[in-house]
Amino acid sequence: MRSALEQASFEFLTLEEYDELLKERESEKADAIISIAETASVRSTPRSEKARPKSASKTARARSTILFLAADPTDTSRLRAGQELREIQEKLKLSRMRSRFSLVQRMSVRPVDISQAILDERPRIIHFSGHGTAAGELCFEDELGQAKGVQSDALAALFELVADHVECVLLNACYSIIQASEIARHIKYVIGMRKEIGDAAAILFSVGFYQALGAGKSIEEAHRFGCVQIKLQGVPDHATPELLSRG
């Protein structure tokens, strides 16, 4: 509502003056509307620039890499490392938690290849499939594909350097508990074989172990599942795989 002063002032204006005054008022209103719109534009944040929820790839749990290392020297009894790898791939692929794991492999591994593979892949779990000796050496391959033994203190020294990201080492080889004992000084979980283990039992242990991991079980539980898988098939050596833990 207009004030009395404004009404009085309008009574003394000519028609032309009144029209001119109305035009000025309309112009002032238009300027005010433009000013308000500009202020709102500056202070508001466009929808496209507003904070968006993090993408699924960023919020999803990071994948755990499993590094499968295999050595099958030509001058030793042949192993079915290829079948073991296929079984692991299949069990992880069919598992409920398959999106949480990435399996990478290196075959015919030489000693020099071990550190390179670990540095390249930064695995959480390292799985070795091969031969072990009663003296505690693991058998890798030399340049000619023949057996090249690596002593326990050498591998332990390597794993000490990568203990920041390696959580579990599985040595699926005969007499590997000797190596496992040394490596366990640096790595939280290490699985080794107490004595000689047959090819069938070694593969069955891997089947049970990765079935359990793929279902979200812990390393300790997966170890027990691996042992039970050997027993379920009526194969000896179900007590051969031993888990060492740093607590």
RARA-V145876 format. One record per residue. N is the residue number from 1. RES is the residue in one letter. SS is DSSP state (h for helix, s for strand, l for the rest). OMEGA is omega in whole degrees, 0 to 359 (NA if undefined). BURIAL is b if it has 9 or more other ideal C-beta (glycine too) atoms within 8 Angstrom, else e. Layout:
# RARA-V145876
<<N,RES,SS,OMEGA,BURIAL> <N,RES,SS,OMEGA,BURIAL>>
This chain:
# RARA-V145876
<<1,M,l,180,e> <2,R,l,179,e> <3,S,l,178,e> <4,A,h,180,e> <5,L,h,180,e> <6,E,h,179,e> <7,Q,h,180,b> <8,A,h,183,e> <9,S,h,180,e> <10,F,h,183,e> <11,E,h,183,e> <12,F,l,180,e> <13,L,l,172,b> <14,T,l,181,e> <15,L,h,180,e> <16,E,h,179,e> <17,E,h,180,e> <18,Y,h,179,b> <19,D,h,180,e> <20,E,h,179,e> <21,L,h,178,b> <22,L,h,179,e> <23,K,h,179,e> <24,E,h,179,e> <25,R,h,180,e> <26,E,h,179,e> <27,S,h,179,e> <28,E,h,178,e> <29,K,h,181,e> <30,A,h,179,e> <31,D,h,181,e> <32,A,h,179,e> <33,I,h,179,e> <34,I,h,180,e> <35,S,h,180,e> <36,I,h,181,e> <37,A,h,180,e> <38,E,h,179,e> <39,T,h,179,e> <40,A,h,180,e> <41,S,h,181,e> <42,V,h,187,e> <43,R,h,182,e> <44,S,l,179,e> <45,T,l,178,e> <46,P,l,182,e> <47,R,h,183,e> <48,S,h,183,e> <49,E,h,180,e> <50,K,l,181,e> <51,A,l,179,e> <52,R,l,175,e> <53,P,l,180,e> <54,K,l,180,e> <55,S,l,182,e> <56,A,h,182,e> <57,S,h,181,e> <58,K,h,183,e> <59,T,h,180,e> <60,A,l,180,e> <61,R,l,182,e> <62,A,l,180,e> <63,R,l,175,e> <64,S,s,180,b> <65,T,s,174,b> <66,I,s,180,b> <67,L,s,180,b> <68,F,s,178,b> <69,L,s,181,b> <70,A,s,174,b> <71,A,l,181,b> <72,D,l,185,b> <73,P,l,183,b> <74,T,l,182,e> <75,D,l,175,e> <76,T,l,177,b> <77,S,l,186,e> <78,R,l,178,e> <79,L,l,177,b> <80,R,l,181,e> <81,A,h,179,b> <82,G,h,178,e> <83,Q,h,178,e> <84,E,h,179,b> <85,L,h,180,b> <86,R,h,179,e> <87,E,h,179,b> <88,I,h,179,b> <89,Q,h,182,b> <90,E,h,183,e> <91,K,h,178,b> <92,L,h,180,b> <93,K,h,182,e> <94,L,l,187,e> <95,S,l,179,b> <96,R,l,183,e> <97,M,l,187,b> <98,R,h,182,b> <99,S,h,182,e> <100,R,h,185,e> <101,F,s,174,b> <102,S,s,182,e> <103,L,s,176,b> <104,V,s,185,b> <105,Q,s,172,b> <106,R,s,182,b> <107,M,l,180,e> <108,S,l,188,e> <109,V,l,172,b> <110,R,s,179,b> <111,P,h,181,e> <112,V,h,182,e> <113,D,h,186,b> <114,I,h,183,b> <115,S,h,180,e> <116,Q,h,180,e> <117,A,h,180,b> <118,I,h,179,b> <119,L,h,180,e> <120,D,h,190,e> <121,E,h,183,b> <122,R,l,185,e> <123,P,l,171,b> <124,R,l,181,b> <125,I,s,176,b> <126,I,s,183,b> <127,H,s,176,b> <128,F,s,176,b> <129,S,s,182,b> <130,G,l,182,b> <131,H,s,171,b> <132,G,s,180,b> <133,T,l,179,b> <134,A,l,178,e> <135,A,l,177,e> <136,G,l,178,b> <137,E,l,169,b> <138,L,s,184,b> <139,C,s,172,b> <140,F,s,182,b> <141,E,s,174,b> <142,D,l,183,b> <143,E,l,181,e> <144,L,l,180,e> <145,G,l,179,e> <146,Q,l,186,b> <147,A,s,176,b> <148,K,s,183,b> <149,G,s,176,b> <150,V,s,184,b> <151,Q,l,187,e> <152,S,h,182,b> <153,D,h,179,e> <154,A,h,179,e> <155,L,h,179,b> <156,A,h,179,b> <157,A,h,177,e> <158,L,h,183,b> <159,F,h,174,b> <160,E,h,182,b> <161,L,h,184,e> <162,V,l,183,b> <163,A,l,180,b> <164,D,l,181,e> <165,H,l,177,e> <166,V,l,182,b> <167,E,l,186,b> <168,C,s,174,b> <169,V,s,179,b> <170,L,s,181,b> <171,L,s,183,b> <172,N,s,183,b> <173,A,l,180,b> <174,C,l,175,b> <175,Y,l,185,b> <176,S,l,178,b> <177,I,h,178,b> <178,I,h,176,b> <179,Q,h,183,b> <180,A,h,180,b> <181,S,h,179,b> <182,E,h,182,b> <183,I,h,182,b> <184,A,l,175,b> <185,R,l,184,e> <186,H,l,184,e> <187,I,l,187,b> <188,K,l,181,e> <189,Y,s,177,b> <190,V,s,179,b> <191,I,s,178,b> <192,G,s,181,b> <193,M,s,184,b> <194,R,l,185,e> <195,K,l,176,e> <196,E,l,179,e> <197,I,l,180,b> <198,G,l,181,b> <199,D,h,182,e> <200,A,h,180,e> <201,A,h,180,b> <202,A,h,180,b> <203,I,h,179,b> <204,L,h,177,b> <205,F,h,179,b> <206,S,h,179,b> <207,V,h,181,b> <208,G,h,182,b> <209,F,h,184,b> <210,Y,h,170,b> <211,Q,h,182,b> <212,A,h,178,b> <213,L,h,180,b> <214,G,h,177,b> <215,A,l,178,b> <216,G,l,179,e> <217,K,l,178,e> <218,S,l,177,e> <219,I,h,180,b> <220,E,h,180,b> <221,E,h,180,b> <222,A,h,177,b> <223,H,h,180,b> <224,R,h,177,b> <225,F,h,178,b> <226,G,h,179,b> <227,C,h,180,b> <228,V,h,179,b> <229,Q,h,176,b> <230,I,h,182,b> <231,K,h,180,b> <232,L,h,181,e> <233,Q,l,178,e> <234,G,l,180,e> <235,V,l,177,b> <236,P,l,175,e> <237,D,l,180,b> <238,H,l,179,b> <239,A,l,184,e> <240,T,l,179,b> <241,P,s,181,b> <242,E,s,179,b> <243,L,s,174,b> <244,L,s,183,b> <245,S,s,177,e> <246,R,l,178,e> <247,G,l,NA,e>>
